[in-house]
Every structure is written in structure tokens, then in C-alpha cells.
Amino acid sequence: MLSDLSTALTIKGIKARAVSVPLTRPITTAFAVIPSAPLVLIDVETDQGIVGRSYIFGYSPITLRPLVELIANLTEMLRGKSVSPVERMRDFENGFRLLGRQGLLGMAISGLDMAFWDVLARAKDQSVARLLGGEDNVAESINHLVQKHNFKLLHVGQESSLDSDGNPWQSTVAMLGHD
């Protein structure tokens, strides 16, 4: 059962690293041209040796250092607790009730939440999509959004980079938009 698994896995440590991934096609907005993706890579390591990973898009290079430091500070309140995403979100809601979960704090919490789910998926040797009852077929999911919800497909590709330790980091990226 998933709840038994999530309480059996405990957080040993969390590592956050800032990277800037060059984009093959820069993103152009009304305000700026974004030539690279400012990302924070997150690893949640458990006492049981399973590592869950996620990343958050920092929107601007100036957010990367504060996000990494914020995640490092959150690590102290999480170390030794279960990976359970539901319990950890409850902790965040209670701990930050007055501050709220928007802005950089919300981004950091979201990145950690994704990594917690990734830990559970890796522990069951499956993808997060499959763990949550979905399918692993990225192309099918993209086609559904394009055909049924009038999205326009802007870009699909494999993005890869090296983190600060030289380890490869890969993900499938689909950029969708409306006309």
C-alpha cells in the first residue's frame, strides 16, 4: 500500500543545485528574451538509499541562489521525517500559514513535493505518472492536450544538462500554448 511505503521511507538529506540550461530556441515574452532556463535541481535522499529528483524553473537567474538556500533551510525541518507527500504538505501548510505558500517559498515547496512523489515512484520501480494511476506515454498525453483542449504544440524535446557535480540530468520537455 502506498501510505505504508511513504511512512517507511525517511528523509536523510536534500540537495539543491542551480543550473542554467541553454535553450535551442530562446523563449520570447513581452518583457524579455530568455536564452537559458534557470533551474534548481532537487535530490531528496532517503535513509533507505532511494533518491527522488525534481526540478523547478526559477524564471530568472536572480532567483536561483535564494531558492537553493531556502531549500537548504527547509531540509533541517524535514530530516528524519517520512517522505509522505501528504504529511509533508500538511507540515508546510501548518508551518507557513501566516506567510503563505506563494512566491519563492511556494516554488521550493512544489519542487520538494515533486521529489517526494518521485521517491515513492522509484521505490515501486515505476514512473510518477504510473504511480498516480496515469500512463507513461508522453506523446499520447501531449496529443490529448493538443486535440481536446486546443493547445498549440510549441516544442517537444529531450533536454539534458550536467549538474554542478557533473552528473547528467535529462527530462522530456513539452511546451504548449494557446493561439
N, C-alpha and C positions, 0 to 999 in steps of 0.2 A: 504494500500500500504506500502511496506517495507521502502521506503525512508521517508514517513511521520512518521512511527514508530521510525526510527532511529534518527530523529531530535527531536522527542518528549521526548526521554529519555536522561537525563543529568547525567553526571558523578559526583557522590558525593565524592567518595573516592576509593582508590585502596590499597589492602593489598597483600603483597607478603611475603611468608614464605618458608624457606628452610627445606627440609626433606631429609632423606636418607632412601630409601626403600630397605630392604634386598631382594635379588633375590633368588628364589628357585634354579635356575641354573645360576651360575655366567657367565657373558659374557667374553669370552676369545678372545683377539685380538692379533696381532703380537707384541704388545708393553706391554700389561698388562692384568691382570685378574681383572674384575670389579665385586666385590661381592655384591654391592648395587647400586641402581640407585639414583644419586644425582639430586633431583628435586626441582624446585621452583614452589610452588602452588600460583596461582594468582586469586584474587577475585576482580572484578570490581563492585562496588555498585553504584546504581543509586539513584537519589533523589526520584524516584517513588517506591523504595523498591525492585527492581529486582536486583539480584546478578548474574553476569556471571562469570564462572570459566574456568580456563585453567591451564595447567602446561607445563613447559619446562624442558628438560633434560639438566643438566649442564655439562655433560661429566666428570667432576672431582669435588670432594668436594671443591677444592680451588676456583671455580667459583661462588659458591653459595652466599657468602656474597656480592661480587661485583654486582651480578645480582639483589639481593634484594635491595641493596642501589640504583642502577641505576633505578629500577622501582619506588622506593620511590621518587627519584628526578624527574622522568617523571610525577609523579602524580600531581605535582604543575602546570605543563603546561597544564594538561588535566582537572583538576577540573572545573566544571561548563560548560564544553563543551558538545555537543551532543555525544551520543555513536556511531554515524555513522562511521562504519569502513572505508568507502571510504574517508570521510573527515579527519579522524584522520591519515590515511596513507598519505594523501596529506600534512598534517601538519608535519608529520615525514620527508617526502621527502624534504620539504622546509627547515625545521629546521636543518636537518643534511646533507644537500647537500655536504658540504665540507668534513665532517667527514666520510660520507658513512654509509651504514646500514649493515656492516659485523661484525663479531665477537660478543662480548657480547651485544653491542647495538642492532644488528640485532636480536639476540635471545630474548632480552627483548621486542622489538617491535613486534616480531612474537607472543610471549605469550600474549601481550596485545590485539593484533588483534584477536586472537582466543577467548579471553574472551569477546571482544565487540560483536562478532558474537553469542556467547553463550547468552549474554544478550538479543539480538533480538529474538533468538530461544525461550528462556524461556518466553519472553513477549507474544509470539504467542502459547505457550504451546506445543512446538514440538522440535525435535532434530535439531541440526545444519545441519545434512545431509538432513533432510526433508526440512528445510528452504531453502536450496540451490538447491532443486529440485531432490535430491537423495533419496535413500531408507534407512530405518533403519536396514536392515538385514545385520549384521556384517558378518555372516557366508557366505552369498551369495557374498559379496564383496571380502572376502578372497579367496573363491573358484575361482572367476573370475581371480584374480591375479595369483593364482597357475596354473590354467588350460590354460589361454590365454596368459600369459606373462612369462611363465617358471620360476616363483618364486618357491622356496622351502620353505615350511612351517616349521619354526624352533620351534615356541612356540605360543600357544594361551592360554590365561587365564584371570581371573579376578585378578587384582592387587588391593590391598587395604592397606591403612595406616591411621595413625592418624596425623593430622596436629599439629602445636605447641599449639593449643587451645584444643586439644583432640577431634576434630570433625572428623568423618570418611571421607575418600577420596577414591573413587573407580573408576576404569576405566577398560575397556576391552582392553587388550594388544594383539597384533598380531605381532610377529617378523618374518619377511620374508627376504629371501636372495637368491642369485643366487649360483648355484653349481660352 
